[in-house]
Each structure stands twice: as structure tokens, then as C-alpha cells.
Amino acid sequence: MIVTTTPQIEGKEIIEYKGIVFGEVVAGVDFMKDFAAGLTNFFGGRSSSYEGELIYAREEALKEMEERAAKIGANAVVGVDVDYEILGSANNMLMVITSGTAVVIK
């Protein structure tokens, strides 16, 4: 399956629009990751624990969107957008939402 942020796929013709598809993931950050990120915040540097969680959530949301597109007969998704939100009373939940237009290409 081709997934792209562009509205067209170079060299391919869109022959059918199937509709908008989404992928959603809400991931919690456990105590140890939060503690490690707090140390990074204090001493400086990159937070590999948060980065890992972010990468996992984004990949899962994209995978879910692709699966939903395939389920309705699409072989590509164009115009993909990825949004991130922080949730929870302690801001310890990460939500990743992907959306795009499921299409059939020739």
C-alpha cells in the first residue's frame, strides 16, 4: 500500500475515491519512562524513552489507517496528516491520529 502526504502519486492515476480513513492510538507513559524523561529534562539532552513511545504510537496509527483503507478496497492513501495530542490529568497520555483519503490507483 502506498501512503503519502501528497494529494497525488506521481506516475499513478487515481481511479476511485473510497473515503476518509483514520488511525488512532492512545499510549500511556509509565512511571519509569516519565522518571527517565524527568532526569533528561533536568540534565538536558534527548528523551529516548518518550521518543520511543512517540515512534511506536505513530507507526501503530499509520498501520491502523492502512488496515482500514485496505478493508474498504483501497490500495493507497493520499493526503495523509498526522496529529499529536497530550491527554490525561497528569499529561501522561499521548494520542496520535492519522487521517487520509483512501483511494484505488491504477
C-alpha positions in Angstrom: 0.0 0.0 0.0 1.3 3.5 -0.9 0.8 6.1 1.8 1.7 9.7 1.1 1.1 13.2 2.4 0.7 14.5 -1.2 -2.8 14.6 -2.9 -1.5 12.7 -5.9 1.0 9.9 -6.5 3.5 10.7 -9.3 3.1 8.3 -12.2 -0.1 6.8 -10.8 -3.7 7.5 -11.7 -6.4 7.6 -9.0 -9.4 5.8 -10.4 -11.6 5.7 -7.4 -12.0 7.6 -4.1 -13.1 5.3 -1.2 -13.4 7.9 1.6 -11.6 9.2 4.6 -9.8 6.8 6.8 -8.3 7.3 10.3 -5.9 5.6 12.6 -5.9 6.4 16.4 -3.6 5.4 19.1 -3.7 6.5 22.8 -0.5 5.5 24.6 0.3 5.9 28.2 3.7 6.8 29.6 4.5 4.6 32.6 6.3 5.8 35.7 9.8 4.6 34.7 9.6 6.4 31.3 8.3 9.5 33.0 11.0 9.4 35.6 13.7 8.9 33.0 12.3 11.8 30.9 12.3 14.0 34.1 16.1 13.3 34.5 16.7 14.2 30.9 14.7 17.4 31.4 16.8 18.3 34.4 20.2 17.4 32.9 19.5 18.2 29.3 19.5 16.0 26.2 17.0 13.9 24.3 14.5 11.7 25.9 14.8 8.3 24.3 12.0 6.9 26.4 9.5 9.5 25.2 10.9 9.3 21.6 10.4 5.6 21.6 6.8 5.9 22.7 6.1 8.6 20.1 7.6 6.5 17.3 5.6 3.4 18.4 2.3 5.3 18.6 2.8 7.0 15.2 3.7 3.7 13.5 0.7 1.9 15.0 -1.7 4.8 14.0 -0.4 4.6 10.4 -0.7 0.8 10.4 -4.3 1.0 11.6 -5.2 3.6 9.0 -3.7 1.4 6.2 -5.7 -1.6 7.5 -8.9 0.4 7.5 -8.1 1.6 3.9 -7.5 -2.0 2.7 -10.7 -3.2 4.4 -12.7 -0.8 2.1 -10.9 -1.9 -1.0 -8.2 0.9 -1.3 -4.6 0.2 -2.4 -3.3 3.7 -1.4 -3.9 6.6 1.0 -3.2 10.1 -0.1 -3.2 13.5 1.7 -2.1 11.9 5.0 -2.0 14.1 8.1 -0.5 13.1 11.4 -1.7 14.9 14.6 -0.4 14.6 18.2 -2.2 15.5 21.4 -1.3 15.2 25.1 -4.1 13.8 27.3 -4.8 12.9 30.9 -5.0 14.7 34.1 -1.2 14.5 34.6 -0.5 14.9 30.8 0.9 11.4 30.7 -1.1 10.1 27.7 -0.1 10.6 24.1 -2.7 10.4 21.3 -1.7 10.1 17.7 -4.3 10.4 15.0 -3.6 9.8 11.3 -6.1 10.6 8.6 -6.1 10.5 4.8 -8.2 9.7 1.7 -8.4 6.0 0.8 -8.1 5.6 -3.0 -7.7 3.0 -5.7 -4.8 3.6 -8.0 -4.1 2.1 -11.4 
